[in-house]
Amino acid sequence: MDKWKRKMVNTSRGTFEVFFKGRGRPICVTHHYSEFNSSGDHFY
């Protein structure tokens, strides 16, 4: 099972925390604050 990977992206507007999992084109983009459960799969 793939696990979420975390990457910090520095831009001129600040540093953003990006999480990604799996392969292929993205299927979901979130904005604002999201939370994950202990498995990293559930969005609150």
PDB file with SEQRES, HELIX, SHEET and CRYST1 records, atoms N, CA, C and O in Angstrom:
SEQRES   1 A   44  MET ASP LYS TRP LYS ARG LYS MET VAL ASN THR SER ARG          
SEQRES   2 A   44  GLY THR PHE GLU VAL PHE PHE LYS GLY ARG GLY ARG PRO          
SEQRES   3 A   44  ILE CYS VAL THR HIS HIS TYR SER GLU PHE ASN SER SER          
SEQRES   4 A   44  GLY ASP HIS PHE TYR                                          
SHEET    1 AA1 2 LYS A   5  THR A  11  0                                        
SHEET    2 AA1 2 GLY A  14  PHE A  20 -1                                        
CRYST1    1.000    1.000    1.000  90.00  90.00  90.00 P 1           1          
ATOM      1  N   MET A   1       0.846  -1.180   0.000  1.00  0.00           N  
ATOM      2  CA  MET A   1       0.000   0.000   0.000  1.00  0.00           C  
ATOM      3  C   MET A   1       0.891   1.244   0.000  1.00  0.00           C  
ATOM      4  O   MET A   1       1.819   1.357   0.801  1.00  0.00           O  
ATOM      5  N   ASP A   2       0.600   2.151  -0.890  1.00  0.00           N  
ATOM      6  CA  ASP A   2       1.355   3.401  -0.944  1.00  0.00           C  
ATOM      7  C   ASP A   2       1.067   4.249   0.288  1.00  0.00           C  
ATOM      8  O   ASP A   2      -0.044   4.237   0.818  1.00  0.00           O  
ATOM      9  N   LYS A   3       2.070   4.975   0.730  1.00  0.00           N  
ATOM     10  CA  LYS A   3       1.898   5.907   1.843  1.00  0.00           C  
ATOM     11  C   LYS A   3       2.008   7.323   1.308  1.00  0.00           C  
ATOM     12  O   LYS A   3       2.647   7.564   0.283  1.00  0.00           O  
ATOM     13  N   TRP A   4       1.386   8.251   2.002  1.00  0.00           N  
ATOM     14  CA  TRP A   4       1.471   9.657   1.614  1.00  0.00           C  
ATOM     15  C   TRP A   4       2.907  10.139   1.750  1.00  0.00           C  
ATOM     16  O   TRP A   4       3.587   9.814   2.723  1.00  0.00           O  
ATOM     17  N   LYS A   5       3.362  10.910   0.780  1.00  0.00           N  
ATOM     18  CA  LYS A   5       4.690  11.524   0.821  1.00  0.00           C  
ATOM     19  C   LYS A   5       4.497  13.025   0.990  1.00  0.00           C  
ATOM     20  O   LYS A   5       3.537  13.594   0.471  1.00  0.00           O  
ATOM     21  N   ARG A   6       5.399  13.657   1.707  1.00  0.00           N  
ATOM     22  CA  ARG A   6       5.302  15.084   2.004  1.00  0.00           C  
ATOM     23  C   ARG A   6       6.433  15.826   1.324  1.00  0.00           C  
ATOM     24  O   ARG A   6       7.579  15.375   1.331  1.00  0.00           O  
ATOM     25  N   LYS A   7       6.109  16.960   0.739  1.00  0.00           N  
ATOM     26  CA  LYS A   7       7.114  17.794   0.102  1.00  0.00           C  
ATOM     27  C   LYS A   7       6.825  19.247   0.450  1.00  0.00           C  
ATOM     28  O   LYS A   7       5.672  19.675   0.412  1.00  0.00           O  
ATOM     29  N   MET A   8       7.852  20.002   0.786  1.00  0.00           N  
ATOM     30  CA  MET A   8       7.712  21.425   1.056  1.00  0.00           C  
ATOM     31  C   MET A   8       8.094  22.164  -0.226  1.00  0.00           C  
ATOM     32  O   MET A   8       9.166  21.934  -0.785  1.00  0.00           O  
ATOM     33  N   VAL A   9       7.219  23.047  -0.687  1.00  0.00           N  
ATOM     34  CA  VAL A   9       7.425  23.785  -1.921  1.00  0.00           C  
ATOM     35  C   VAL A   9       7.582  25.261  -1.583  1.00  0.00           C  
ATOM     36  O   VAL A   9       6.666  25.877  -1.039  1.00  0.00           O  
ATOM     37  N   ASN A  10       8.731  25.823  -1.901  1.00  0.00           N  
ATOM     38  CA  ASN A  10       8.998  27.243  -1.654  1.00  0.00           C  
ATOM     39  C   ASN A  10       8.628  28.059  -2.882  1.00  0.00           C  
ATOM     40  O   ASN A  10       9.056  27.768  -3.999  1.00  0.00           O  
ATOM     41  N   THR A  11       7.815  29.096  -2.646  1.00  0.00           N  
ATOM     42  CA  THR A  11       7.423  29.997  -3.723  1.00  0.00           C  
ATOM     43  C   THR A  11       7.614  31.431  -3.254  1.00  0.00           C  
ATOM     44  O   THR A  11       7.951  31.669  -2.095  1.00  0.00           O  
ATOM     45  N   SER A  12       7.402  32.372  -4.141  1.00  0.00           N  
ATOM     46  CA  SER A  12       7.508  33.782  -3.753  1.00  0.00           C  
ATOM     47  C   SER A  12       6.392  34.184  -2.781  1.00  0.00           C  
ATOM     48  O   SER A  12       6.503  35.212  -2.114  1.00  0.00           O  
ATOM     49  N   ARG A  13       5.328  33.397  -2.692  1.00  0.00           N  
ATOM     50  CA  ARG A  13       4.200  33.691  -1.804  1.00  0.00           C  
ATOM     51  C   ARG A  13       4.277  32.937  -0.486  1.00  0.00           C  
ATOM     52  O   ARG A  13       3.383  33.070   0.350  1.00  0.00           O  
ATOM     53  N   GLY A  14       5.325  32.148  -0.282  1.00  0.00           N  
ATOM     54  CA  GLY A  14       5.484  31.404   0.966  1.00  0.00           C  
ATOM     55  C   GLY A  14       5.839  29.956   0.717  1.00  0.00           C  
ATOM     56  O   GLY A  14       6.025  29.534  -0.424  1.00  0.00           O  
ATOM     57  N   THR A  15       5.930  29.201   1.796  1.00  0.00           N  
ATOM     58  CA  THR A  15       6.245  27.782   1.721  1.00  0.00           C  
ATOM     59  C   THR A  15       4.962  26.991   1.910  1.00  0.00           C  
ATOM     60  O   THR A  15       4.194  27.243   2.838  1.00  0.00           O  
ATOM     61  N   PHE A  16       4.738  26.030   1.018  1.00  0.00           N  
ATOM     62  CA  PHE A  16       3.519  25.236   1.055  1.00  0.00           C  
ATOM     63  C   PHE A  16       3.865  23.774   1.289  1.00  0.00           C  
ATOM     64  O   PHE A  16       4.844  23.259   0.748  1.00  0.00           O  
ATOM     65  N   GLU A  17       3.058  23.120   2.095  1.00  0.00           N  
ATOM     66  CA  GLU A  17       3.220  21.699   2.380  1.00  0.00           C  
ATOM     67  C   GLU A  17       2.315  20.935   1.412  1.00  0.00           C  
ATOM     68  O   GLU A  17       1.106  21.162   1.374  1.00  0.00           O  
ATOM     69  N   VAL A  18       2.906  20.031   0.634  1.00  0.00           N  
ATOM     70  CA  VAL A  18       2.170  19.283  -0.376  1.00  0.00           C  
ATOM     71  C   VAL A  18       2.285  17.794  -0.048  1.00  0.00           C  
ATOM     72  O   VAL A  18       3.372  17.296   0.246  1.00  0.00           O  
ATOM     73  N   PHE A  19       1.158  17.093  -0.100  1.00  0.00           N  
ATOM     74  CA  PHE A  19       1.144  15.653   0.119  1.00  0.00           C  
ATOM     75  C   PHE A  19       0.724  14.969  -1.172  1.00  0.00           C  
ATOM     76  O   PHE A  19      -0.177  15.441  -1.865  1.00  0.00           O  
ATOM     77  N   PHE A  20       1.370  13.871  -1.491  1.00  0.00           N  
ATOM     78  CA  PHE A  20       1.019  13.145  -2.706  1.00  0.00           C  
ATOM     79  C   PHE A  20       1.154  11.649  -2.479  1.00  0.00           C  
ATOM     80  O   PHE A  20       1.870  11.194  -1.588  1.00  0.00           O  
ATOM     81  N   LYS A  21       0.434  10.889  -3.327  1.00  0.00           N  
ATOM     82  CA  LYS A  21       0.399   9.439  -3.178  1.00  0.00           C  
ATOM     83  C   LYS A  21       0.020   8.824  -4.519  1.00  0.00           C  
ATOM     84  O   LYS A  21      -0.815   9.373  -5.238  1.00  0.00           O  
ATOM     85  N   GLY A  22       0.615   7.709  -4.856  1.00  0.00           N  
ATOM     86  CA  GLY A  22       0.259   6.995  -6.077  1.00  0.00           C  
ATOM     87  C   GLY A  22       1.006   7.486  -7.299  1.00  0.00           C  
ATOM     88  O   GLY A  22       2.026   8.168  -7.194  1.00  0.00           O  
ATOM     89  N   ARG A  23       0.478   7.127  -8.462  1.00  0.00           N  
ATOM     90  CA  ARG A  23       1.101   7.480  -9.731  1.00  0.00           C  
ATOM     91  C   ARG A  23       0.066   8.075 -10.670  1.00  0.00           C  
ATOM     92  O   ARG A  23      -1.137   7.916 -10.466  1.00  0.00           O  
ATOM     93  N   GLY A  24       0.541   8.759 -11.695  1.00  0.00           N  
ATOM     94  CA  GLY A  24      -0.360   9.308 -12.699  1.00  0.00           C  
ATOM     95  C   GLY A  24      -0.739  10.750 -12.422  1.00  0.00           C  
ATOM     96  O   GLY A  24      -0.172  11.412 -11.553  1.00  0.00           O  
ATOM     97  N   ARG A  25      -1.717  11.214 -13.187  1.00  0.00           N  
ATOM     98  CA  ARG A  25      -2.173  12.599 -13.050  1.00  0.00           C  
ATOM     99  C   ARG A  25      -2.909  12.788 -11.731  1.00  0.00           C  
ATOM    100  O   ARG A  25      -3.548  11.858 -11.240  1.00  0.00           O  
ATOM    101  N   PRO A  26      -2.827  13.991 -11.147  1.00  0.00           N  
ATOM    102  CA  PRO A  26      -3.541  14.245  -9.888  1.00  0.00           C  
ATOM    103  C   PRO A  26      -5.056  14.147 -10.083  1.00  0.00           C  
ATOM    104  O   PRO A  26      -5.584  14.512 -11.133  1.00  0.00           O  
ATOM    105  N   ILE A  27      -5.744  13.647  -9.051  1.00  0.00           N  
ATOM    106  CA  ILE A  27      -7.200  13.579  -9.117  1.00  0.00           C  
ATOM    107  C   ILE A  27      -7.861  14.503  -8.089  1.00  0.00           C  
ATOM    108  O   ILE A  27      -9.080  14.669  -8.091  1.00  0.00           O  
ATOM    109  N   CYS A  28      -7.052  15.098  -7.217  1.00  0.00           N  
ATOM    110  CA  CYS A  28      -7.630  15.943  -6.181  1.00  0.00           C  
ATOM    111  C   CYS A  28      -6.669  17.077  -5.845  1.00  0.00           C  
ATOM    112  O   CYS A  28      -5.468  16.863  -5.683  1.00  0.00           O  
ATOM    113  N   VAL A  29      -7.202  18.259  -5.746  1.00  0.00           N  
ATOM    114  CA  VAL A  29      -6.423  19.412  -5.306  1.00  0.00           C  
ATOM    115  C   VAL A  29      -7.178  20.031  -4.142  1.00  0.00           C  
ATOM    116  O   VAL A  29      -8.379  20.281  -4.242  1.00  0.00           O  
ATOM    117  N   THR A  30      -6.483  20.280  -3.038  1.00  0.00           N  
ATOM    118  CA  THR A  30      -7.148  20.895  -1.885  1.00  0.00           C  
ATOM    119  C   THR A  30      -6.537  22.250  -1.600  1.00  0.00           C  
ATOM    120  O   THR A  30      -5.394  22.529  -1.961  1.00  0.00           O  
ATOM    121  N   HIS A  31      -7.309  23.067  -0.959  1.00  0.00           N  
ATOM    122  CA  HIS A  31      -6.876  24.402  -0.571  1.00  0.00           C  
ATOM    123  C   HIS A  31      -7.287  24.597   0.870  1.00  0.00           C  
ATOM    124  O   HIS A  31      -8.268  24.002   1.316  1.00  0.00           O  
ATOM    125  N   HIS A  32      -6.591  25.382   1.577  1.00  0.00           N  
ATOM    126  CA  HIS A  32      -6.827  25.619   3.005  1.00  0.00           C  
ATOM    127  C   HIS A  32      -6.281  24.450   3.809  1.00  0.00           C  
ATOM    128  O   HIS A  32      -5.341  23.784   3.376  1.00  0.00           O  
ATOM    129  N   TYR A  33      -6.856  24.196   4.962  1.00  0.00           N  
ATOM    130  CA  TYR A  33      -6.321  23.198   5.885  1.00  0.00           C  
ATOM    131  C   TYR A  33      -7.084  21.885   5.789  1.00  0.00           C  
ATOM    132  O   TYR A  33      -8.314  21.887   5.835  1.00  0.00           O  
ATOM    133  N   SER A  34      -6.393  20.781   5.659  1.00  0.00           N  
ATOM    134  CA  SER A  34      -6.995  19.451   5.666  1.00  0.00           C  
ATOM    135  C   SER A  34      -6.304  18.615   6.729  1.00  0.00           C  
ATOM    136  O   SER A  34      -5.146  18.860   7.069  1.00  0.00           O  
ATOM    137  N   GLU A  35      -7.012  17.635   7.247  1.00  0.00           N  
ATOM    138  CA  GLU A  35      -6.442  16.715   8.225  1.00  0.00           C  
ATOM    139  C   GLU A  35      -6.580  15.290   7.716  1.00  0.00           C  
ATOM    140  O   GLU A  35      -7.449  14.984   6.901  1.00  0.00           O  
ATOM    141  N   PHE A  36      -5.710  14.432   8.212  1.00  0.00           N  
ATOM    142  CA  PHE A  36      -5.719  13.032   7.824  1.00  0.00           C  
ATOM    143  C   PHE A  36      -5.727  12.170   9.075  1.00  0.00           C  
ATOM    144  O   PHE A  36      -5.197  12.574  10.110  1.00  0.00           O  
ATOM    145  N   ASN A  37      -6.326  10.985   8.989  1.00  0.00           N  
ATOM    146  CA  ASN A  37      -6.277  10.078  10.131  1.00  0.00           C  
ATOM    147  C   ASN A  37      -4.919   9.391  10.179  1.00  0.00           C  
ATOM    148  O   ASN A  37      -4.024   9.723   9.401  1.00  0.00           O  
ATOM    149  N   SER A  38      -4.765   8.440  11.082  1.00  0.00           N  
ATOM    150  CA  SER A  38      -3.456   7.808  11.270  1.00  0.00           C  
ATOM    151  C   SER A  38      -2.961   7.067  10.039  1.00  0.00           C  
ATOM    152  O   SER A  38      -1.752   6.897   9.875  1.00  0.00           O  
ATOM    153  N   SER A  39      -3.867   6.616   9.162  1.00  0.00           N  
ATOM    154  CA  SER A  39      -3.421   5.934   7.943  1.00  0.00           C  
ATOM    155  C   SER A  39      -3.090   6.911   6.833  1.00  0.00           C  
ATOM    156  O   SER A  39      -2.512   6.525   5.817  1.00  0.00           O  
ATOM    157  N   GLY A  40      -3.456   8.199   7.019  1.00  0.00           N  
ATOM    158  CA  GLY A  40      -3.164   9.215   6.026  1.00  0.00           C  
ATOM    159  C   GLY A  40      -4.146   9.255   4.869  1.00  0.00           C  
ATOM    160  O   GLY A  40      -3.897   9.923   3.866  1.00  0.00           O  
ATOM    161  N   ASP A  41      -5.269   8.541   5.000  1.00  0.00           N  
ATOM    162  CA  ASP A  41      -6.200   8.456   3.880  1.00  0.00           C  
ATOM    163  C   ASP A  41      -7.508   9.228   4.045  1.00  0.00           C  
ATOM    164  O   ASP A  41      -8.185   9.492   3.051  1.00  0.00           O  
ATOM    165  N   HIS A  42      -7.873   9.590   5.245  1.00  0.00           N  
ATOM    166  CA  HIS A  42      -9.203  10.172   5.473  1.00  0.00           C  
ATOM    167  C   HIS A  42      -9.122  11.686   5.624  1.00  0.00           C  
ATOM    168  O   HIS A  42      -8.342  12.191   6.432  1.00  0.00           O  
ATOM    169  N   PHE A  43      -9.922  12.409   4.852  1.00  0.00           N  
ATOM    170  CA  PHE A  43      -9.980  13.850   4.960  1.00  0.00           C  
ATOM    171  C   PHE A  43     -11.115  14.213   5.906  1.00  0.00           C  
ATOM    172  O   PHE A  43     -12.215  13.672   5.791  1.00  0.00           O  
ATOM    173  N   TYR A  44     -10.859  15.120   6.834  1.00  0.00           N  
ATOM    174  CA  TYR A  44     -11.915  15.583   7.752  1.00  0.00           C  
ATOM    175  C   TYR A  44     -12.596  16.782   7.170  1.00  0.00           C  
ATOM    176  O   TYR A  44     -13.515  17.328   7.781  1.00  0.00           O  
TER     177      TYR A  44                                                      
END                                                                             
